[in-house]
Amino acid sequence: MDHFKLIEAINKQKEDINVSMTLKLESQRFTQLLFKALFDRATHTEEALSELESLFVVIRDLACPHIAGKPCKRWDDFCLSIPHLFSSLKKDAATIYKNDPAADSIEEVYLAYPGFYAIAIYRMAREFYKLGLPLIPRLMTEYAHQLTGIDIHPGAQIGASFFIDHGTGVVIGETAEIQDNVKIYQGVTLGALKVKKQLKDVKRHPTIEKNVVIYANASILGGDTIIGENSIIGGNTWVTNSVGKNSIVLHTPTVEVITKKVK
């Protein structure tokens, strides 16, 4: 194809696309710096907060071009949540350290645990979600998803002292509710039974009450599904109905071991 015709064809296709890759990249840079501002001792706090404020204005105006330059959601609105946010994340880290025998120090949790990183970015993004900012919270949690393999929608409601162990493949949907002291393992899905656009404003994802443990590769689906407090959901289970408190749910496959005869 002729070079100029190719350019013309691409530009024609882009006429109805209003996407800014700058927003995605700057949101990732903002997310990295925010994590460092809270957890990296070598990062100068005042300088980081000043840069974060500037970055916030850039990504806010890219996400909301109709309000660019006008007072809308301000950096100060988010700053009000930082003390509570920091306290919540320290509780998450302490829970991971307390419950995982493989963790030798709290520093190891901060630096090496993908579950903690994904939770941290979720809690940061959640504050922007509550402010009503479009796109930015999703870009933040999707960045954590790329790095950790853990997909948490910023719309999910997650209580205190949350622990994701290992974490790869975890999916937590937009309307999921997770109460305090819940522990989940890799491959867990808290998802929807039906995926239809008209269900946008309906609770589609389950509720997990306090002190529940969900083992690897369990799938818990549906907005009406409630897992009662103090319950244990075994690995590889498929749960679409509510479970009462203090329950144990197990998947019991038949496993046959055959010993080979040695001649």
Buried (B, 14 or more C-beta within 10 A) or exposed (E): EEEEEEEEEEEEEEEEEEEEEEBBEBBBBBBEBBBBBBBBEEEEEEEBBEBBBEBBBBBBBBBBEEEEEEEBBBBEBBBEBBEEBBEBBBBBBEBBBEBBEEBEEBEBBBEEBBBBBBBBBBBBBBBBBBBEBEBBBBBBBBBBBEBBBBBBBBBBEBBBBBBBBBBBBBBBBBBBBBBBBBBBBBBBBBBBBEEEEEBEEEBBBBBBBBBBBBBBBBBBBBBEBBBBBBBBBBBBBEBEEBBEBEBEBEBEEEEEEEEEEEE
